[in-house]
Amino acid sequence: MVQLYAEPNDIVRLSVCRTCLGNDGHWIDGISWEELQDIKDGVGYGSNDAIEVYPRIGDVVNVANMRHLWVLPSELDFIWRRSSTT
């Protein structure tokens, strides 16, 4: 399941979780990087950079099996890019 939220400054938050239960009755966990990339692309943000935040310990909120991507309106200048010479 993917929920899209409009955040300030033209940022979109994608909240992602699995909707399947394991044999133990708990939500299945373990969304890979590749799956998050595919989800971001699949909901129309393939040409945008996105970030996943790991907050300082005092701000951690971990009450559900969810991952969050913040989709940015402009590209980041500090990430690696595929070389255009390849």
PDB file of N, CA, C and O in Angstrom:
ATOM      1  N   MET A   1       0.848  -1.159   0.000  1.00  0.00           N
ATOM      2  CA  MET A   1       0.000   0.000   0.000  1.00  0.00           C
ATOM      3  C   MET A   1       0.898   1.228   0.000  1.00  0.00           C
ATOM      4  O   MET A   1       1.898   1.276   0.716  1.00  0.00           O
ATOM      5  N   VAL A   2       0.538   2.209  -0.800  1.00  0.00           N
ATOM      6  CA  VAL A   2       1.284   3.460  -0.857  1.00  0.00           C
ATOM      7  C   VAL A   2       0.298   4.602  -0.647  1.00  0.00           C
ATOM      8  O   VAL A   2      -0.713   4.698  -1.343  1.00  0.00           O
ATOM      9  N   GLN A   3       0.598   5.458   0.308  1.00  0.00           N
ATOM     10  CA  GLN A   3      -0.191   6.662   0.534  1.00  0.00           C
ATOM     11  C   GLN A   3       0.677   7.857   0.180  1.00  0.00           C
ATOM     12  O   GLN A   3       1.845   7.920   0.565  1.00  0.00           O
ATOM     13  N   LEU A   4       0.099   8.811  -0.560  1.00  0.00           N
ATOM     14  CA  LEU A   4       0.809  10.022  -0.951  1.00  0.00           C
ATOM     15  C   LEU A   4       0.280  11.184  -0.131  1.00  0.00           C
ATOM     16  O   LEU A   4      -0.931  11.355   0.010  1.00  0.00           O
ATOM     17  N   TYR A   5       1.193  11.982   0.409  1.00  0.00           N
ATOM     18  CA  TYR A   5       0.838  13.148   1.208  1.00  0.00           C
ATOM     19  C   TYR A   5       1.554  14.370   0.654  1.00  0.00           C
ATOM     20  O   TYR A   5       2.755  14.326   0.387  1.00  0.00           O
ATOM     21  N   ALA A   6       0.822  15.450   0.484  1.00  0.00           N
ATOM     22  CA  ALA A   6       1.429  16.723   0.096  1.00  0.00           C
ATOM     23  C   ALA A   6       2.044  17.351   1.336  1.00  0.00           C
ATOM     24  O   ALA A   6       1.354  17.580   2.330  1.00  0.00           O
ATOM     25  N   GLU A   7       3.334  17.626   1.279  1.00  0.00           N
ATOM     26  CA  GLU A   7       4.061  18.249   2.379  1.00  0.00           C
ATOM     27  C   GLU A   7       4.430  19.677   1.966  1.00  0.00           C
ATOM     28  O   GLU A   7       4.309  20.032   0.793  1.00  0.00           O
ATOM     29  N   PRO A   8       4.877  20.489   2.914  1.00  0.00           N
ATOM     30  CA  PRO A   8       5.299  21.855   2.562  1.00  0.00           C
ATOM     31  C   PRO A   8       6.422  21.857   1.521  1.00  0.00           C
ATOM     32  O   PRO A   8       7.142  20.870   1.370  1.00  0.00           O
ATOM     33  N   ASN A   9       6.559  22.963   0.815  1.00  0.00           N
ATOM     34  CA  ASN A   9       7.644  23.202  -0.150  1.00  0.00           C
ATOM     35  C   ASN A   9       7.606  22.254  -1.343  1.00  0.00           C
ATOM     36  O   ASN A   9       8.652  21.883  -1.876  1.00  0.00           O
ATOM     37  N   ASP A  10       6.408  21.863  -1.763  1.00  0.00           N
ATOM     38  CA  ASP A  10       6.223  20.990  -2.936  1.00  0.00           C
ATOM     39  C   ASP A  10       6.862  19.619  -2.780  1.00  0.00           C
ATOM     40  O   ASP A  10       7.206  18.981  -3.775  1.00  0.00           O
ATOM     41  N   ILE A  11       7.025  19.164  -1.564  1.00  0.00           N
ATOM     42  CA  ILE A  11       7.541  17.827  -1.287  1.00  0.00           C
ATOM     43  C   ILE A  11       6.351  16.879  -1.164  1.00  0.00           C
ATOM     44  O   ILE A  11       5.310  17.249  -0.622  1.00  0.00           O
ATOM     45  N   VAL A  12       6.510  15.669  -1.665  1.00  0.00           N
ATOM     46  CA  VAL A  12       5.489  14.631  -1.543  1.00  0.00           C
ATOM     47  C   VAL A  12       6.061  13.514  -0.683  1.00  0.00           C
ATOM     48  O   VAL A  12       7.170  13.041  -0.931  1.00  0.00           O
ATOM     49  N   ARG A  13       5.308  13.092   0.324  1.00  0.00           N
ATOM     50  CA  ARG A  13       5.746  11.957   1.153  1.00  0.00           C
ATOM     51  C   ARG A  13       5.010  10.717   0.694  1.00  0.00           C
ATOM     52  O   ARG A  13       3.782  10.704   0.605  1.00  0.00           O
ATOM     53  N   LEU A  14       5.773   9.670   0.402  1.00  0.00           N
ATOM     54  CA  LEU A  14       5.210   8.368   0.098  1.00  0.00           C
ATOM     55  C   LEU A  14       5.352   7.498   1.335  1.00  0.00           C
ATOM     56  O   LEU A  14       6.469   7.209   1.765  1.00  0.00           O
ATOM     57  N   SER A  15       4.239   7.079   1.910  1.00  0.00           N
ATOM     58  CA  SER A  15       4.248   6.162   3.046  1.00  0.00           C
ATOM     59  C   SER A  15       3.902   4.784   2.509  1.00  0.00           C
ATOM     60  O   SER A  15       2.842   4.597   1.911  1.00  0.00           O
ATOM     61  N   VAL A  16       4.791   3.818   2.718  1.00  0.00           N
ATOM     62  CA  VAL A  16       4.704   2.510   2.078  1.00  0.00           C
ATOM     63  C   VAL A  16       4.652   1.420   3.136  1.00  0.00           C
ATOM     64  O   VAL A  16       5.433   1.431   4.087  1.00  0.00           O
ATOM     65  N   CYS A  17       3.729   0.480   2.969  1.00  0.00           N
ATOM     66  CA  CYS A  17       3.704  -0.687   3.852  1.00  0.00           C
ATOM     67  C   CYS A  17       3.152  -1.886   3.088  1.00  0.00           C
ATOM     68  O   CYS A  17       2.423  -1.736   2.108  1.00  0.00           O
ATOM     69  N   ARG A  18       3.505  -3.046   3.546  1.00  0.00           N
ATOM     70  CA  ARG A  18       2.951  -4.276   2.984  1.00  0.00           C
ATOM     71  C   ARG A  18       1.559  -4.491   3.575  1.00  0.00           C
ATOM     72  O   ARG A  18       1.267  -4.027   4.678  1.00  0.00           O
ATOM     73  N   THR A  19       0.719  -5.184   2.847  1.00  0.00           N
ATOM     74  CA  THR A  19      -0.646  -5.427   3.315  1.00  0.00           C
ATOM     75  C   THR A  19      -0.902  -6.912   3.560  1.00  0.00           C
ATOM     76  O   THR A  19      -2.051  -7.349   3.620  1.00  0.00           O
ATOM     77  N   CYS A  20       0.174  -7.683   3.700  1.00  0.00           N
ATOM     78  CA  CYS A  20       0.048  -9.124   3.914  1.00  0.00           C
ATOM     79  C   CYS A  20       0.481  -9.474   5.335  1.00  0.00           C
ATOM     80  O   CYS A  20       1.431  -8.906   5.875  1.00  0.00           O
ATOM     81  N   LEU A  21      -0.244 -10.424   5.922  1.00  0.00           N
ATOM     82  CA  LEU A  21       0.109 -10.916   7.250  1.00  0.00           C
ATOM     83  C   LEU A  21       0.944 -12.175   7.135  1.00  0.00           C
ATOM     84  O   LEU A  21       0.719 -13.007   6.256  1.00  0.00           O
ATOM     85  N   GLY A  22       1.910 -12.307   8.030  1.00  0.00           N
ATOM     86  CA  GLY A  22       2.704 -13.525   8.111  1.00  0.00           C
ATOM     87  C   GLY A  22       1.967 -14.585   8.901  1.00  0.00           C
ATOM     88  O   GLY A  22       0.878 -14.336   9.419  1.00  0.00           O
ATOM     89  N   ASN A  23       2.553 -15.764   8.994  1.00  0.00           N
ATOM     90  CA  ASN A  23       1.939 -16.869   9.738  1.00  0.00           C
ATOM     91  C   ASN A  23       1.753 -16.550  11.211  1.00  0.00           C
ATOM     92  O   ASN A  23       0.911 -17.147  11.882  1.00  0.00           O
ATOM     93  N   ASP A  24       2.546 -15.601  11.714  1.00  0.00           N
ATOM     94  CA  ASP A  24       2.453 -15.233  13.129  1.00  0.00           C
ATOM     95  C   ASP A  24       1.382 -14.167  13.385  1.00  0.00           C
ATOM     96  O   ASP A  24       1.185 -13.751  14.527  1.00  0.00           O
ATOM     97  N   GLY A  25       0.687 -13.721  12.324  1.00  0.00           N
ATOM     98  CA  GLY A  25      -0.368 -12.720  12.483  1.00  0.00           C
ATOM     99  C   GLY A  25       0.126 -11.291  12.442  1.00  0.00           C
ATOM    100  O   GLY A  25      -0.676 -10.365  12.563  1.00  0.00           O
ATOM    101  N   HIS A  26       1.430 -11.082  12.274  1.00  0.00           N
ATOM    102  CA  HIS A  26       1.990  -9.738  12.186  1.00  0.00           C
ATOM    103  C   HIS A  26       2.184  -9.354  10.720  1.00  0.00           C
ATOM    104  O   HIS A  26       2.324 -10.214   9.851  1.00  0.00           O
ATOM    105  N   TRP A  27       2.189  -8.042  10.462  1.00  0.00           N
ATOM    106  CA  TRP A  27       2.419  -7.565   9.101  1.00  0.00           C
ATOM    107  C   TRP A  27       3.793  -7.993   8.626  1.00  0.00           C
ATOM    108  O   TRP A  27       4.763  -7.937   9.381  1.00  0.00           O
ATOM    109  N   ILE A  28       3.878  -8.421   7.374  1.00  0.00           N
ATOM    110  CA  ILE A  28       5.164  -8.814   6.799  1.00  0.00           C
ATOM    111  C   ILE A  28       6.010  -7.563   6.598  1.00  0.00           C
ATOM    112  O   ILE A  28       5.528  -6.541   6.111  1.00  0.00           O
ATOM    113  N   ASP A  29       7.272  -7.660   6.979  1.00  0.00           N
ATOM    114  CA  ASP A  29       8.212  -6.547   6.935  1.00  0.00           C
ATOM    115  C   ASP A  29       9.218  -6.793   5.812  1.00  0.00           C
ATOM    116  O   ASP A  29       9.124  -7.785   5.089  1.00  0.00           O
ATOM    117  N   GLY A  30      10.165  -5.898   5.678  1.00  0.00           N
ATOM    118  CA  GLY A  30      11.286  -6.124   4.778  1.00  0.00           C
ATOM    119  C   GLY A  30      11.075  -5.612   3.372  1.00  0.00           C
ATOM    120  O   GLY A  30      11.104  -6.397   2.425  1.00  0.00           O
ATOM    121  N   ILE A  31      10.867  -4.328   3.210  1.00  0.00           N
ATOM    122  CA  ILE A  31      10.752  -3.730   1.885  1.00  0.00           C
ATOM    123  C   ILE A  31      12.156  -3.331   1.443  1.00  0.00           C
ATOM    124  O   ILE A  31      12.813  -2.529   2.106  1.00  0.00           O
ATOM    125  N   SER A  32      12.611  -3.882   0.335  1.00  0.00           N
ATOM    126  CA  SER A  32      13.984  -3.651  -0.111  1.00  0.00           C
ATOM    127  C   SER A  32      14.129  -2.286  -0.791  1.00  0.00           C
ATOM    128  O   SER A  32      13.148  -1.628  -1.139  1.00  0.00           O
ATOM    129  N   TRP A  33      15.388  -1.890  -0.966  1.00  0.00           N
ATOM    130  CA  TRP A  33      15.689  -0.654  -1.692  1.00  0.00           C
ATOM    131  C   TRP A  33      15.119  -0.724  -3.101  1.00  0.00           C
ATOM    132  O   TRP A  33      14.524   0.241  -3.580  1.00  0.00           O
ATOM    133  N   GLU A  34      15.300  -1.864  -3.767  1.00  0.00           N
ATOM    134  CA  GLU A  34      14.804  -2.025  -5.130  1.00  0.00           C
ATOM    135  C   GLU A  34      13.284  -1.879  -5.192  1.00  0.00           C
ATOM    136  O   GLU A  34      12.752  -1.265  -6.117  1.00  0.00           O
ATOM    137  N   GLU A  35      12.588  -2.444  -4.206  1.00  0.00           N
ATOM    138  CA  GLU A  35      11.129  -2.321  -4.175  1.00  0.00           C
ATOM    139  C   GLU A  35      10.699  -0.867  -3.969  1.00  0.00           C
ATOM    140  O   GLU A  35       9.761  -0.396  -4.612  1.00  0.00           O
ATOM    141  N   LEU A  36      11.386  -0.161  -3.075  1.00  0.00           N
ATOM    142  CA  LEU A  36      11.055   1.254  -2.867  1.00  0.00           C
ATOM    143  C   LEU A  36      11.307   2.069  -4.132  1.00  0.00           C
ATOM    144  O   LEU A  36      10.514   2.948  -4.468  1.00  0.00           O
ATOM    145  N   GLN A  37      12.403   1.787  -4.835  1.00  0.00           N
ATOM    146  CA  GLN A  37      12.693   2.484  -6.090  1.00  0.00           C
ATOM    147  C   GLN A  37      11.595   2.202  -7.114  1.00  0.00           C
ATOM    148  O   GLN A  37      11.127   3.120  -7.787  1.00  0.00           O
ATOM    149  N   ASP A  38      11.184   0.943  -7.235  1.00  0.00           N
ATOM    150  CA  ASP A  38      10.118   0.576  -8.169  1.00  0.00           C
ATOM    151  C   ASP A  38       8.799   1.247  -7.804  1.00  0.00           C
ATOM    152  O   ASP A  38       8.059   1.682  -8.686  1.00  0.00           O
ATOM    153  N   ILE A  39       8.501   1.334  -6.515  1.00  0.00           N
ATOM    154  CA  ILE A  39       7.268   1.990  -6.063  1.00  0.00           C
ATOM    155  C   ILE A  39       7.309   3.474  -6.416  1.00  0.00           C
ATOM    156  O   ILE A  39       6.337   4.016  -6.941  1.00  0.00           O
ATOM    157  N   LYS A  40       8.435   4.132  -6.129  1.00  0.00           N
ATOM    158  CA  LYS A  40       8.587   5.555  -6.457  1.00  0.00           C
ATOM    159  C   LYS A  40       8.377   5.781  -7.950  1.00  0.00           C
ATOM    160  O   LYS A  40       7.684   6.714  -8.355  1.00  0.00           O
ATOM    161  N   ASP A  41       8.978   4.924  -8.758  1.00  0.00           N
ATOM    162  CA  ASP A  41       8.824   5.025 -10.211  1.00  0.00           C
ATOM    163  C   ASP A  41       7.376   4.750 -10.618  1.00  0.00           C
ATOM    164  O   ASP A  41       6.821   5.449 -11.466  1.00  0.00           O
ATOM    165  N   GLY A  42       6.769   3.729 -10.010  1.00  0.00           N
ATOM    166  CA  GLY A  42       5.431   3.304 -10.383  1.00  0.00           C
ATOM    167  C   GLY A  42       4.326   4.301 -10.069  1.00  0.00           C
ATOM    168  O   GLY A  42       3.278   4.289 -10.714  1.00  0.00           O
ATOM    169  N   VAL A  43       4.550   5.166  -9.081  1.00  0.00           N
ATOM    170  CA  VAL A  43       3.529   6.172  -8.755  1.00  0.00           C
ATOM    171  C   VAL A  43       3.824   7.518  -9.409  1.00  0.00           C
ATOM    172  O   VAL A  43       3.214   8.530  -9.064  1.00  0.00           O
ATOM    173  N   GLY A  44       4.769   7.524 -10.359  1.00  0.00           N
ATOM    174  CA  GLY A  44       4.968   8.704 -11.186  1.00  0.00           C
ATOM    175  C   GLY A  44       6.098   9.632 -10.810  1.00  0.00           C
ATOM    176  O   GLY A  44       6.162  10.753 -11.314  1.00  0.00           O
ATOM    177  N   TYR A  45       7.004   9.195  -9.928  1.00  0.00           N
ATOM    178  CA  TYR A  45       8.094  10.059  -9.496  1.00  0.00           C
ATOM    179  C   TYR A  45       9.461   9.508  -9.882  1.00  0.00           C
ATOM    180  O   TYR A  45      10.448   9.744  -9.184  1.00  0.00           O
ATOM    181  N   GLY A  46       9.521   8.777 -10.989  1.00  0.00           N
ATOM    182  CA  GLY A  46      10.778   8.190 -11.443  1.00  0.00           C
ATOM    183  C   GLY A  46      11.849   9.206 -11.785  1.00  0.00           C
ATOM    184  O   GLY A  46      13.038   8.897 -11.703  1.00  0.00           O
ATOM    185  N   SER A  47      11.454  10.409 -12.166  1.00  0.00           N
ATOM    186  CA  SER A  47      12.453  11.421 -12.534  1.00  0.00           C
ATOM    187  C   SER A  47      12.806  12.345 -11.369  1.00  0.00           C
ATOM    188  O   SER A  47      13.550  13.309 -11.549  1.00  0.00           O
ATOM    189  N   ASN A  48      12.283  12.061 -10.183  1.00  0.00           N
ATOM    190  CA  ASN A  48      12.580  12.875  -8.999  1.00  0.00           C
ATOM    191  C   ASN A  48      13.513  12.131  -8.059  1.00  0.00           C
ATOM    192  O   ASN A  48      13.476  10.904  -7.968  1.00  0.00           O
ATOM    193  N   ASP A  49      14.354  12.891  -7.359  1.00  0.00           N
ATOM    194  CA  ASP A  49      15.119  12.334  -6.255  1.00  0.00           C
ATOM    195  C   ASP A  49      14.180  12.199  -5.060  1.00  0.00           C
ATOM    196  O   ASP A  49      13.232  12.970  -4.909  1.00  0.00           O
ATOM    197  N   ALA A  50      14.457  11.213  -4.217  1.00  0.00           N
ATOM    198  CA  ALA A  50      13.703  11.042  -2.982  1.00  0.00           C
ATOM    199  C   ALA A  50      14.683  10.638  -1.887  1.00  0.00           C
ATOM    200  O   ALA A  50      15.749  10.087  -2.161  1.00  0.00           O
ATOM    201  N   ILE A  51      14.311  10.917  -0.660  1.00  0.00           N
ATOM    202  CA  ILE A  51      15.157  10.536   0.474  1.00  0.00           C
ATOM    203  C   ILE A  51      14.338   9.782   1.512  1.00  0.00           C
ATOM    204  O   ILE A  51      13.130   9.977   1.642  1.00  0.00           O
ATOM    205  N   GLU A  52      15.028   8.920   2.242  1.00  0.00           N
ATOM    206  CA  GLU A  52      14.462   8.235   3.394  1.00  0.00           C
ATOM    207  C   GLU A  52      15.274   8.727   4.591  1.00  0.00           C
ATOM    208  O   GLU A  52      16.504   8.733   4.540  1.00  0.00           O
ATOM    209  N   VAL A  53      14.614   9.130   5.642  1.00  0.00           N
ATOM    210  CA  VAL A  53      15.283   9.789   6.762  1.00  0.00           C
ATOM    211  C   VAL A  53      15.404   8.836   7.950  1.00  0.00           C
ATOM    212  O   VAL A  53      14.461   8.120   8.288  1.00  0.00           O
ATOM    213  N   TYR A  54      16.555   8.839   8.561  1.00  0.00           N
ATOM    214  CA  TYR A  54      16.798   8.113   9.803  1.00  0.00           C
ATOM    215  C   TYR A  54      17.032   9.168  10.879  1.00  0.00           C
ATOM    216  O   TYR A  54      18.141   9.689  11.006  1.00  0.00           O
ATOM    217  N   PRO A  55      15.989   9.490  11.659  1.00  0.00           N
ATOM    218  CA  PRO A  55      16.071  10.621  12.587  1.00  0.00           C
ATOM    219  C   PRO A  55      16.958  10.335  13.792  1.00  0.00           C
ATOM    220  O   PRO A  55      17.312   9.193  14.086  1.00  0.00           O
ATOM    221  N   ARG A  56      17.297  11.413  14.468  1.00  0.00           N
ATOM    222  CA  ARG A  56      18.031  11.246  15.727  1.00  0.00           C
ATOM    223  C   ARG A  56      17.145  10.442  16.680  1.00  0.00           C
ATOM    224  O   ARG A  56      15.920  10.441  16.558  1.00  0.00           O
ATOM    225  N   ILE A  57      17.771   9.776  17.605  1.00  0.00           N
ATOM    226  CA  ILE A  57      17.091   8.801  18.461  1.00  0.00           C
ATOM    227  C   ILE A  57      15.902   9.409  19.209  1.00  0.00           C
ATOM    228  O   ILE A  57      14.891   8.731  19.395  1.00  0.00           O
ATOM    229  N   GLY A  58      15.997  10.641  19.631  1.00  0.00           N
ATOM    230  CA  GLY A  58      14.914  11.269  20.373  1.00  0.00           C
ATOM    231  C   GLY A  58      13.672  11.555  19.544  1.00  0.00           C
ATOM    232  O   GLY A  58      12.612  11.838  20.103  1.00  0.00           O
ATOM    233  N   ASP A  59      13.783  11.485  18.211  1.00  0.00           N
ATOM    234  CA  ASP A  59      12.654  11.764  17.329  1.00  0.00           C
ATOM    235  C   ASP A  59      12.095  10.517  16.645  1.00  0.00           C
ATOM    236  O   ASP A  59      11.210  10.624  15.795  1.00  0.00           O
ATOM    237  N   VAL A  60      12.599   9.341  17.004  1.00  0.00           N
ATOM    238  CA  VAL A  60      12.138   8.114  16.363  1.00  0.00           C
ATOM    239  C   VAL A  60      10.688   7.830  16.754  1.00  0.00           C
ATOM    240  O   VAL A  60      10.333   7.830  17.933  1.00  0.00           O
ATOM    241  N   VAL A  61       9.860   7.588  15.733  1.00  0.00           N
ATOM    242  CA  VAL A  61       8.482   7.145  15.916  1.00  0.00           C
ATOM    243  C   VAL A  61       8.354   5.846  15.132  1.00  0.00           C
ATOM    244  O   VAL A  61       8.390   5.855  13.902  1.00  0.00           O
ATOM    245  N   ASN A  62       8.206   4.736  15.834  1.00  0.00           N
ATOM    246  CA  ASN A  62       8.176   3.432  15.178  1.00  0.00           C
ATOM    247  C   ASN A  62       6.969   2.653  15.678  1.00  0.00           C
ATOM    248  O   ASN A  62       7.100   1.713  16.462  1.00  0.00           O
ATOM    249  N   VAL A  63       5.793   3.057  15.212  1.00  0.00           N
ATOM    250  CA  VAL A  63       4.557   2.441  15.694  1.00  0.00           C
ATOM    251  C   VAL A  63       3.866   1.589  14.635  1.00  0.00           C
ATOM    252  O   VAL A  63       2.834   0.977  14.909  1.00  0.00           O
ATOM    253  N   ALA A  64       4.428   1.546  13.428  1.00  0.00           N
ATOM    254  CA  ALA A  64       3.826   0.756  12.360  1.00  0.00           C
ATOM    255  C   ALA A  64       4.913   0.274  11.410  1.00  0.00           C
ATOM    256  O   ALA A  64       6.006   0.839  11.357  1.00  0.00           O
ATOM    257  N   ASN A  65       4.603  -0.759  10.673  1.00  0.00           N
ATOM    258  CA  ASN A  65       5.522  -1.315   9.696  1.00  0.00           C
ATOM    259  C   ASN A  65       5.435  -0.481   8.419  1.00  0.00           C
ATOM    260  O   ASN A  65       4.861  -0.926   7.424  1.00  0.00           O
ATOM    261  N   MET A  66       5.999   0.719   8.444  1.00  0.00           N
ATOM    262  CA  MET A  66       5.927   1.629   7.308  1.00  0.00           C
ATOM    263  C   MET A  66       7.311   2.169   6.989  1.00  0.00           C
ATOM    264  O   MET A  66       8.171   2.302   7.859  1.00  0.00           O
ATOM    265  N   ARG A  67       7.493   2.476   5.710  1.00  0.00           N
ATOM    266  CA  ARG A  67       8.683   3.190   5.243  1.00  0.00           C
ATOM    267  C   ARG A  67       8.189   4.474   4.610  1.00  0.00           C
ATOM    268  O   ARG A  67       7.088   4.510   4.059  1.00  0.00           O
ATOM    269  N   HIS A  68       8.986   5.526   4.680  1.00  0.00           N
ATOM    270  CA  HIS A  68       8.585   6.829   4.165  1.00  0.00           C
ATOM    271  C   HIS A  68       9.674   7.372   3.242  1.00  0.00           C
ATOM    272  O   HIS A  68      10.851   7.401   3.600  1.00  0.00           O
ATOM    273  N   LEU A  69       9.266   7.797   2.064  1.00  0.00           N
ATOM    274  CA  LEU A  69      10.150   8.477   1.128  1.00  0.00           C
ATOM    275  C   LEU A  69       9.639   9.888   0.940  1.00  0.00           C
ATOM    276  O   LEU A  69       8.445  10.096   0.726  1.00  0.00           O
ATOM    277  N   TRP A  70      10.529  10.854   1.018  1.00  0.00           N
ATOM    278  CA  TRP A  70      10.173  12.240   0.732  1.00  0.00           C
ATOM    279  C   TRP A  70      10.670  12.546  -0.673  1.00  0.00           C
ATOM    280  O   TRP A  70      11.875  12.579  -0.921  1.00  0.00           O
ATOM    281  N   VAL A  71       9.730  12.769  -1.592  1.00  0.00           N
ATOM    282  CA  VAL A  71      10.040  13.040  -2.993  1.00  0.00           C
ATOM    283  C   VAL A  71      10.255  14.538  -3.138  1.00  0.00           C
ATOM    284  O   VAL A  71       9.397  15.337  -2.763  1.00  0.00           O
ATOM    285  N   LEU A  72      11.396  14.910  -3.681  1.00  0.00           N
ATOM    286  CA  LEU A  72      11.806  16.310  -3.738  1.00  0.00           C
ATOM    287  C   LEU A  72      11.481  16.932  -5.091  1.00  0.00           C
ATOM    288  O   LEU A  72      11.531  16.252  -6.116  1.00  0.00           O
ATOM    289  N   PRO A  73      11.147  18.227  -5.099  1.00  0.00           N
ATOM    290  CA  PRO A  73      10.808  18.888  -6.361  1.00  0.00           C
ATOM    291  C   PRO A  73      12.017  19.223  -7.225  1.00  0.00           C
ATOM    292  O   PRO A  73      11.873  19.441  -8.427  1.00  0.00           O
ATOM    293  N   SER A  74      13.198  19.267  -6.633  1.00  0.00           N
ATOM    294  CA  SER A  74      14.410  19.543  -7.408  1.00  0.00           C
ATOM    295  C   SER A  74      15.473  18.522  -7.026  1.00  0.00           C
ATOM    296  O   SER A  74      15.416  17.915  -5.956  1.00  0.00           O
ATOM    297  N   GLU A  75      16.436  18.343  -7.910  1.00  0.00           N
ATOM    298  CA  GLU A  75      17.423  17.300  -7.664  1.00  0.00           C
ATOM    299  C   GLU A  75      18.418  17.701  -6.579  1.00  0.00           C
ATOM    300  O   GLU A  75      18.711  18.879  -6.370  1.00  0.00           O
ATOM    301  N   LEU A  76      18.920  16.682  -5.906  1.00  0.00           N
ATOM    302  CA  LEU A  76      19.923  16.887  -4.868  1.00  0.00           C
ATOM    303  C   LEU A  76      21.290  17.051  -5.515  1.00  0.00           C
ATOM    304  O   LEU A  76      21.584  16.426  -6.534  1.00  0.00           O
ATOM    305  N   ASP A  77      22.118  17.892  -4.920  1.00  0.00           N
ATOM    306  CA  ASP A  77      23.443  18.112  -5.504  1.00  0.00           C
ATOM    307  C   ASP A  77      24.540  17.308  -4.815  1.00  0.00           C
ATOM    308  O   ASP A  77      25.707  17.425  -5.188  1.00  0.00           O
ATOM    309  N   PHE A  78      24.193  16.496  -3.821  1.00  0.00           N
ATOM    310  CA  PHE A  78      25.233  15.770  -3.095  1.00  0.00           C
ATOM    311  C   PHE A  78      25.170  14.255  -3.285  1.00  0.00           C
ATOM    312  O   PHE A  78      25.824  13.517  -2.547  1.00  0.00           O
ATOM    313  N   ILE A  79      24.396  13.780  -4.260  1.00  0.00           N
ATOM    314  CA  ILE A  79      24.320  12.342  -4.467  1.00  0.00           C
ATOM    315  C   ILE A  79      25.094  11.936  -5.712  1.00  0.00           C
ATOM    316  O   ILE A  79      25.381  12.763  -6.578  1.00  0.00           O
ATOM    317  N   TRP A  80      25.429  10.649  -5.791  1.00  0.00           N
ATOM    318  CA  TRP A  80      26.124  10.131  -6.958  1.00  0.00           C
ATOM    319  C   TRP A  80      25.152  10.079  -8.121  1.00  0.00           C
ATOM    320  O   TRP A  80      23.977   9.754  -7.951  1.00  0.00           O
ATOM    321  N   ARG A  81      25.645  10.395  -9.280  1.00  0.00           N
ATOM    322  CA  ARG A  81      24.873  10.318 -10.522  1.00  0.00           C
ATOM    323  C   ARG A  81      25.585   9.384 -11.476  1.00  0.00           C
ATOM    324  O   ARG A  81      26.811   9.281 -11.472  1.00  0.00           O
ATOM    325  N   ARG A  82      24.811   8.718 -12.280  1.00  0.00           N
ATOM    326  CA  ARG A  82      25.388   7.890 -13.325  1.00  0.00           C
ATOM    327  C   ARG A  82      26.133   8.794 -14.291  1.00  0.00           C
ATOM    328  O   ARG A  82      25.623   9.840 -14.692  1.00  0.00           O
ATOM    329  N   SER A  83      27.319   8.397 -14.656  1.00  0.00           N
ATOM    330  CA  SER A  83      28.137   9.197 -15.557  1.00  0.00           C
ATOM    331  C   SER A  83      27.478   9.281 -16.925  1.00  0.00           C
ATOM    332  O   SER A  83      27.008   8.275 -17.458  1.00  0.00           O
ATOM    333  N   SER A  84      27.444  10.480 -17.490  1.00  0.00           N
ATOM    334  CA  SER A  84      26.865  10.652 -18.821  1.00  0.00           C
ATOM    335  C   SER A  84      27.820  10.219 -19.920  1.00  0.00           C
ATOM    336  O   SER A  84      27.458  10.246 -21.096  1.00  0.00           O
ATOM    337  N   THR A  85      29.044   9.817 -19.554  1.00  0.00           N
ATOM    338  CA  THR A  85      30.034   9.415 -20.552  1.00  0.00           C
ATOM    339  C   THR A  85      30.028   7.906 -20.768  1.00  0.00           C
ATOM    340  O   THR A  85      30.823   7.409 -21.566  1.00  0.00           O
ATOM    341  N   THR A  86      29.162   7.160 -20.086  1.00  0.00           N
ATOM    342  CA  THR A  86      29.141   5.698 -20.238  1.00  0.00           C
ATOM    343  C   THR A  86      28.199   5.280 -21.324  1.00  0.00           C
ATOM    344  O   THR A  86      28.054   4.087 -21.591  1.00  0.00           O
TER     345      THR A  86
END
